[in-house]
Amino acid sequence: MKILTTVVARVLFALPFLVFGLMHVAAGQNMAMMIPSFLPGGVLWVYLTGVALIAGGLSLIINKLAKEALIGLSVFLIAVVATVHVPGVSNPDPMMQQIAMSGLLKDIGLLGGALAYLGSYSK
């Protein structure tokens, strides 16, 4: 049972970050329009975050520098929630509101998981 709650859980938690990172790298040009207008170099941010997400996901999977990866992923998730999803919820288009709310809830859930996992290091 311990392997299920440690290794399998860690890998399952890391997979979305790895996949999202690969999606950022593969579709950077398409995702650049979601970067807030106050940040210059939109597509650069997409690629940088993609590489960071891949690094964080891999770090968790191989369990090397996992604490640092969790801190970085938590900061990233807070930034995305604040700059992408929260403004997106106020979009006048109901479909865009729904997409933003889904992203908001997904990222809040991932943030909660990252913080819970990070908390296991301080015991």
Contact map, one row per residue, 1 for C-alpha under 8 A:
111110000000000000000000000000000000000000000000000000000000000000000000000000000000000000000000000000000000000000000000000
111111000000000000000000000000000000000000000000000000000000000000000000000000000000000000000000000000000000000000000000000
111111110000000000000000000000000000000000000000000000000000000000000000000000000000000000000000000000000000000000000000000
111111111000000000000000000000000000000000000000000000000000000000000000000000000000000000000000000000000000000000000000000
111111111100000000000000000000000000000000000000000000000000000000000000000000000000000000000000000000000000000000000000000
011111111100000000000000000000000000000000000000000000000000000000000000000000000000000000000000000000000000000000000000000
001111111110000000000000000000000000000000000000000000000000000000000000000000000000000000000000000000000000000000000000000
001111111111000000000000000000000000000000000000000000000000000000000000000000000000000000000000000000000000000000000000000
000111111111100000000000000000000000000000000000000000000000000000000000000000000000000000000000000000000000000000000000000
000011111111110000000000000000000000000000000000000000000001100000000000000000000000000000000000000000000000000000000000000
000000111111111000000000000000000000000000000000000000000001100000000000000000000000000000000000000000000000000000000000000
000000011111111100000000000000000000000000000000000000000000000000000000000000000000000000000000000000000000000000000000000
000000001111111110000000000000000000000000000000000000000000000000000000000000000000000000000000000000000000000010000000000
000000000111111111000000000000000000000000000000000000011101100000000000000000000000000000000000000000000000000000000000000
000000000011111111100000000000000000000000000000000000001000000000000000000000000000000000000000000000000000000000000000000
000000000001111111110000000000000000000000000000000000001000000000000000000000000000000000000000000000000000000000000000000
000000000000111111111000000000000000000000000000000011011000000000000000000000000000000000000000000000000000000000000000000
000000000000011111111100000000000000000000000000000011111100000000000000000000000000000000000000000000000000000000000000000
000000000000001111111110000000000000000000000000000001000000000000000000000000000000000000000000000000000000000000000000000
000000000000000111111111000000000000000000000000010011000000000000000000000000000000000000000000000000000000000000000000000
000000000000000011111111100000000000000000000000111111000000000000000000000000000000000000000000000000000000000000000000000
000000000000000001111111110000000000000000000000011001000000000000000000000000000000000000000000000000000000000000000000000
000000000000000000111111111100000000000000000000010000000000000000000000000000000000000000000000000000000000000000000000000
000000000000000000011111111100100000000000000110110000000000000000000000000000000000000000000000000000000000000000000000000
000000000000000000001111111100000000000000000110011000000000000000000000000000000000000000000000000000000000000000000000000
000000000000000000000111111100000000000000000000000000000000000000000000000000000000000000000000000000000000000000000000000
000000000000000000000011111111100000000000000000000000000000000000000000000000000000000000000000000000000000000000000000000
000000000000000000000011111111110000000000100110000000000000000000000000000000000000000000000000000000000000000000000000000
000000000000000000000000001111111000000000100000000000000000000000000000000000000000000000000000000000000000000000000000000
000000000000000000000000001111111000000000000000000000000000000000000000000000000000000000000000000000000000000000000000000
000000000000000000000001001111111110000000100100000000000000000000000000000000000000000000000000000000000000000000000000000
000000000000000000000000000111111110000001101100000000000000000000000000000000000000000000000000000000000000000000000000000
000000000000000000000000000011111111000001000000000000000000000000000000000000000000000000000000000000000000000000000000000
000000000000000000000000000000111111000000000000000000000000000000000000000000000001000000000000000000000000000000000000000
000000000000000000000000000000111111101001101100000000000000000000000000000000000001000000000000000000000000000000000000000
000000000000000000000000000000001111111001000000000000000000000000000000000000000011000000000000000000000000000000000000000
000000000000000000000000000000000011111101000000000000000000000000000000000000000000000000000000000000000000000000000000000
000000000000000000000000000000000001111100000000000000000000000000000000000000000000000000000000000000000000000000000000000
000000000000000000000000000000000011111111000000000000000000000000000000000000000000000000000000000000000000000000000000000
000000000000000000000000000000000000111111000000000000000000000000000000000000000000000000000000000000000000000000000000000
000000000000000000000000000000000000001111111000000000000000000000000000000000000000000000000000000000000000000000000000000
000000000000000000000000000000011011101111111100000000000000000000000000000000000000000000000000000000000000000000000000000
000000000000000000000000000110110010000011111110000000000000000000000000000000000000000000000000000000000000000000000000000
000000000000000000000000000000000000000011111111000000000000000000000000000000000000000000000000000000000000000000000000000
000000000000000000000000000000010010000011111111100000000000000000000000000000000000000000000000000000000000000000000000000
000000000000000000000001100100110010000001111111110000000000000000000000000000000000000000000000000000000000000000000000000
000000000000000000000001100100000000000000111111111000000000000000000000000000000000000000000000000000000000000000000000000
000000000000000000000000000000000000000000011111111100000000000000000000000000000000000000000000000000000000000000000000000
000000000000000000001001000000000000000000001111111110000000000000000000000000000000000000000000000000000000000000000000000
000000000000000000011111100000000000000000000111111111000000000000000000000000000000000000000000000000000000000000000000000
000000000000000000001100100000000000000000000011111111100000000000000000000000000000000000000000000000000000000000000000000
000000000000000000001000000000000000000000000001111111110000000000000000000000000000000000000000000000000000000000000000000
000000000000000011011000000000000000000000000000111111111000000000000000100000000000000000000000000000000000000000000000000
000000000000000011111100000000000000000000000000011111111100000000000000000000000000000000000000000000000000000000000000000
000000000000000001000000000000000000000000000000001111111110000000001000000000000000000000000000000000000000000000000000000
000000000000010011000000000000000000000000000000000111111111000001001101100000000000000000000000000000000000000000000000000
000000000000011111000000000000000000000000000000000011111111100000001000000000000000000000000000000000000000000000000000000
000000000000010001000000000000000000000000000000000001111111110000000000000000000000000000000000000000000000000000000000000
000000000000000000000000000000000000000000000000000000111111111111001000000000000000000000000000000000000000000000000000000
000000000110010000000000000000000000000000000000000000011111111111001000000000000000000000000000000000000000000000000000000
000000000110010000000000000000000000000000000000000000001111111000000000000000000000000000000000000000000000000000000000000
000000000000000000000000000000000000000000000000000000000111111100000000000000000000000000000000000000000000000000000000000
000000000000000000000000000000000000000000000000000000000011111111000000000000000000000000000000000000000000000000000000000
000000000000000000000000000000000000000000000000000000000011011111000000000000000000000000000000000000000000000000000000000
000000000000000000000000000000000000000000000000000000000011001111111000000000000000000000000000000000000000000000000000000
000000000000000000000000000000000000000000000000000000010011001111111100000000000000000000000000000000000000000000000000000
000000000000000000000000000000000000000000000000000000000000000011111110000000000000000000000000000000000000000000000100100
000000000000000000000000000000000000000000000000000000000000000011111111000000000000000000000000000000000000000000000000000
000000000000000000000000000000000000000000000000000000111011000011111111100000000000000000000000000000000000000000000000000
000000000000000000000000000000000000000000000000000000010000000001111111110000000000000000000000000000000000000001101100000
000000000000000000000000000000000000000000000000000000000000000000111111111000000000000000000000000000000000000001000100000
000000000000000000000000000000000000000000000000000000010000000000011111111100000000000000000000000000000000000000000000000
000000000000000000000000000000000000000000000000000010010000000000001111111110000000000000000000000000000000001001000000000
000000000000000000000000000000000000000000000000000000000000000000000111111111000000000000000000000000000000001001100000000
000000000000000000000000000000000000000000000000000000000000000000000011111111100000000000000000000000000000000000000000000
000000000000000000000000000000000000000000000000000000000000000000000001111111110000000000000000000000000000000000000000000
000000000000000000000000000000000000000000000000000000000000000000000000111111111000000000000000000000000011011000000000000
000000000000000000000000000000000000000000000000000000000000000000000000011111111100000000000000000000000000001000000000000
000000000000000000000000000000000000000000000000000000000000000000000000001111111111000000000000000000000000000000000000000
000000000000000000000000000000000000000000000000000000000000000000000000000111111111100000000000000000000000000000000000000
000000000000000000000000000000000000000000000000000000000000000000000000000011111111110000000000000000010011000000000000000
000000000000000000000000000000000000000000000000000000000000000000000000000001111111111000000000000000000000000000000000000
000000000000000000000000000000000001000000000000000000000000000000000000000000111111111000000000000000000000000000000000000
000000000000000000000000000000000111000000000000000000000000000000000000000000111111111100000000000100000000000000000000000
000000000000000000000000000000000000000000000000000000000000000000000000000000011111111110000000000110110000000000000000000
000000000000000000000000000000000000000000000000000000000000000000000000000000001111111111000000000100010000000000000000000
000000000000000000000000000000000000000000000000000000000000000000000000000000000111111111100000000000000000000000000000000
000000000000000000000000000000000000000000000000000000000000000000000000000000000001111111100001100110000000000000000000000
000000000000000000000000000000000000000000000000000000000000000000000000000000000000111111100001110110000000000000000000000
000000000000000000000000000000000000000000000000000000000000000000000000000000000000011111110000100000000000000000000000000
000000000000000000000000000000000000000000000000000000000000000000000000000000000000001111111101100000000000000000000000000
000000000000000000000000000000000000000000000000000000000000000000000000000000000000000001111101100000000000000000000000000
000000000000000000000000000000000000000000000000000000000000000000000000000000000000000000111111100000000000000000000000000
000000000000000000000000000000000000000000000000000000000000000000000000000000000000000000111111110000000000000000000000000
000000000000000000000000000000000000000000000000000000000000000000000000000000000000000000001111111000000000000000000000000
000000000000000000000000000000000000000000000000000000000000000000000000000000000000000110111111111100000000000000000000000
000000000000000000000000000000000000000000000000000000000000000000000000000000000000000111111111111110000000000000000000000
000000000000000000000000000000000000000000000000000000000000000000000000000000000000000010000111111111000000000000000000000
000000000000000000000000000000000000000000000000000000000000000000000000000000000000000000000011111111100000000000000000000
000000000000000000000000000000000000000000000000000000000000000000000000000000000001110110000001111111110000000000000000000
000000000000000000000000000000000000000000000000000000000000000000000000000000000000100110000000111111111000000000000000000
000000000000000000000000000000000000000000000000000000000000000000000000000000000000000000000000011111111100000000000000000
000000000000000000000000000000000000000000000000000000000000000000000000000000000000100000000000001111111110000000000000000
000000000000000000000000000000000000000000000000000000000000000000000000000000001000110000000000000111111111000000000000000
000000000000000000000000000000000000000000000000000000000000000000000000000000000000000000000000000011111111100000000000000
000000000000000000000000000000000000000000000000000000000000000000000000000000000000000000000000000001111111110000000000000
000000000000000000000000000000000000000000000000000000000000000000000000000010001000000000000000000000111111111000000000000
000000000000000000000000000000000000000000000000000000000000000000000000000010001000000000000000000000011111111100000000000
000000000000000000000000000000000000000000000000000000000000000000000000000000000000000000000000000000001111111110000000000
000000000000000000000000000000000000000000000000000000000000000000000000000010000000000000000000000000000111111111000000000
000000000000000000000000000000000000000000000000000000000000000000000000110011000000000000000000000000000011111111100000000
000000000000000000000000000000000000000000000000000000000000000000000000000000000000000000000000000000000001111111110000000
000000000000100000000000000000000000000000000000000000000000000000000000000000000000000000000000000000000000111111111000000
000000000000000000000000000000000000000000000000000000000000000000000110110000000000000000000000000000000000011111111100000
000000000000000000000000000000000000000000000000000000000000000000000100010000000000000000000000000000000000001111111110000
000000000000000000000000000000000000000000000000000000000000000000000000000000000000000000000000000000000000000111111111000
000000000000000000000000000000000000000000000000000000000000000000000100000000000000000000000000000000000000000011111111100
000000000000000000000000000000000000000000000000000000000000000000100110000000000000000000000000000000000000000001111111110
000000000000000000000000000000000000000000000000000000000000000000000000000000000000000000000000000000000000000000111111111
000000000000000000000000000000000000000000000000000000000000000000000000000000000000000000000000000000000000000000011111111
000000000000000000000000000000000000000000000000000000000000000000100000000000000000000000000000000000000000000000001111111
000000000000000000000000000000000000000000000000000000000000000000000000000000000000000000000000000000000000000000000111111
000000000000000000000000000000000000000000000000000000000000000000000000000000000000000000000000000000000000000000000011111
